[in-house]
Amino acid sequence: MRTRIIPAQITTVEDKIAGNLNLTQLLLLVFPAFITAIVYIGLPPILSFSIYKLPIILLSVIVCSALAVRIKNKVVINWLVILLSYNLRPKYYVFNKNDIYLRNMDLPALDKKPRALFKKSLTQKAKTVIPSINVGDLVRLDDLISNPRYNFSLKSSRKGGMHVAFEQEQK
């Protein structure tokens, strides 16, 4: 009587359908037949043999049979999927410390008194002070910027400030 060893991890065992071929290999070996039918029916002259159809059919047969080969008990197409998923993944992970996902937030408890203060601040109108600029100053600034003897440059600092410079050209 034959005895067979049943593996503990059943998910790692591949089902053999025909001989030593699994479903992936069978589909890869049948796929060129579908490609041949599509080429034979779809490309002109329709339903007749032509020389230019032969390389397309042979290429599909060679590629699919190469992908169906086993190397170290894995089908070549599985190796390609693993390599592509590794090479197409992001290479750098950028950690955002400002992300609030799964972070404990300590929020202050709100009382009635702050709400009353907030309502009072809405009723008061904010006074904004707009600086007055003289028209003569604007005209002088426009002349200074458009003067070809001076170079006008804007440079940003590291902390976000802006440096404005007027430099006279050296001759």
ChimeraX attribute file (.defattr): number of C-alpha atoms within 10 A of each C-alpha:
attribute: neighborCount
match mode: 1-to-1
recipient: residues
	/A:1	2
	/A:2	3
	/A:3	5
	/A:4	5
	/A:5	5
	/A:6	8
	/A:7	9
	/A:8	8
	/A:9	7
	/A:10	8
	/A:11	8
	/A:12	8
	/A:13	10
	/A:14	12
	/A:15	11
	/A:16	11
	/A:17	12
	/A:18	10
	/A:19	6
	/A:20	8
	/A:21	17
	/A:22	15
	/A:23	13
	/A:24	14
	/A:25	23
	/A:26	14
	/A:27	13
	/A:28	20
	/A:29	19
	/A:30	13
	/A:31	15
	/A:32	21
	/A:33	14
	/A:34	12
	/A:35	15
	/A:36	18
	/A:37	12
	/A:38	12
	/A:39	18
	/A:40	19
	/A:41	14
	/A:42	11
	/A:43	14
	/A:44	12
	/A:45	11
	/A:46	11
	/A:47	12
	/A:48	10
	/A:49	14
	/A:50	12
	/A:51	7
	/A:52	9
	/A:53	16
	/A:54	13
	/A:55	10
	/A:56	14
	/A:57	19
	/A:58	13
	/A:59	12
	/A:60	19
	/A:61	19
	/A:62	12
	/A:63	13
	/A:64	19
	/A:65	18
	/A:66	15
	/A:67	18
	/A:68	21
	/A:69	15
	/A:70	15
	/A:71	9
	/A:72	6
	/A:73	8
	/A:74	12
	/A:75	18
	/A:76	18
	/A:77	18
	/A:78	14
	/A:79	13
	/A:80	12
	/A:81	11
	/A:82	11
	/A:83	11
	/A:84	11
	/A:85	10
	/A:86	11
	/A:87	10
	/A:88	8
	/A:89	8
	/A:90	8
	/A:91	8
	/A:92	6
	/A:93	6
	/A:94	6
	/A:95	7
	/A:96	7
	/A:97	6
	/A:98	7
	/A:99	8
	/A:100	9
	/A:101	6
	/A:102	6
	/A:103	8
	/A:104	7
	/A:105	7
	/A:106	6
	/A:107	6
	/A:108	6
	/A:109	5
	/A:110	8
	/A:111	8
	/A:112	7
	/A:113	8
	/A:114	10
	/A:115	11
	/A:116	10
	/A:117	10
	/A:118	10
	/A:119	10
	/A:120	10
	/A:121	11
	/A:122	9
	/A:123	8
	/A:124	8
	/A:125	7
	/A:126	8
	/A:127	6
	/A:128	6
	/A:129	6
	/A:130	6
	/A:131	6
	/A:132	6
	/A:133	8
	/A:134	8
	/A:135	9
	/A:136	9
	/A:137	10
	/A:138	11
	/A:139	10
	/A:140	10
	/A:141	12
	/A:142	11
	/A:143	11
	/A:144	15
	/A:145	14
	/A:146	11
	/A:147	12
	/A:148	11
	/A:149	14
	/A:150	15
	/A:151	14
	/A:152	15
	/A:153	11
	/A:154	10
	/A:155	11
	/A:156	10
	/A:157	9
	/A:158	7
	/A:159	6
	/A:160	8
	/A:161	8
	/A:162	11
	/A:163	10
	/A:164	9
	/A:165	12
	/A:166	13
	/A:167	10
	/A:168	12
	/A:169	9
	/A:170	6
	/A:171	4
